[in-house]
Amino acid sequence: MLTINVTLLLIVIVVLRLRRRTEARSRLDEKFTVVIVLALGVLLAPTPVGQGILEFLGQLIRSLSQSSF
């Protein structure tokens, strides 16, 4: 039995959609990409990988805000 991880499938879809040329996209196509990315974020956020990304971005933002002053 083959199981497909939905998060992995969405990552593949996002990568394939973002590789396309920008000029070839319609507004509907761009909105669909945004919805897919938001769904990926919702699926990824509660996982350990998502928590690691959140921690990394938090540290990056803190270091950038401290270095600019």
N, C-alpha and C positions, 0 to 999 in steps of 0.2 A: 504494500500500500504506500503510495506516494503522498506525503503531506507537504503543503506549501506554506511557508511562513509568510503571512500577509505583510509584515513589515519589510521583509526582504524583497517581496514582489513589488511593493510600492517604491522602494529604493531604486530598483531596476527601472521601473517606469519613469521615475523622476529623472534619472540620469539620461535615459534615452530621449525624453522630451526636451531636456535642457541642451542636448547636443545639437538639436535642430537649429537652423538659421533663424535669427530673430525676425527678419523681414517676412518670413513665410508664415508667421503666426497671426491669427485673427484674434479679436478681443475675446471671443468665446473660448478659443484655445488657451489664451493666457489665464482666463478665469478658471478653466478646468485644471490647469497646472497648479494654480494657487490652492484649489480645493484638495488636490492630491497631496500637496506638501503639508497642508494643515492636518489632513488625516494621518499622514506619516508622523507628524509631530505629536499628535494625540496618542498614537500607538507606541512611540518611542519614549515619551516622557517618563512613564512609571518604571521603566526597565533600568537596570544598573548602568547600561550604556548611556541612556538618557540622563541619568543623574550625574554621571561623569562629565558629560558634555556641559550640563548646566553648571557644575562646579568649575570647570575649566573656563567657561565664558565669564562667570562671576569673578574669578581671579584676574582674568585678562582685563575686564572693565575696571576693576579696582586699581590695578597697576597703571592703566592708562590715565585714569582720573587723578591719581596721585602724582604722576610724572608731569602732567600738564600744568600743575600749579607750583 
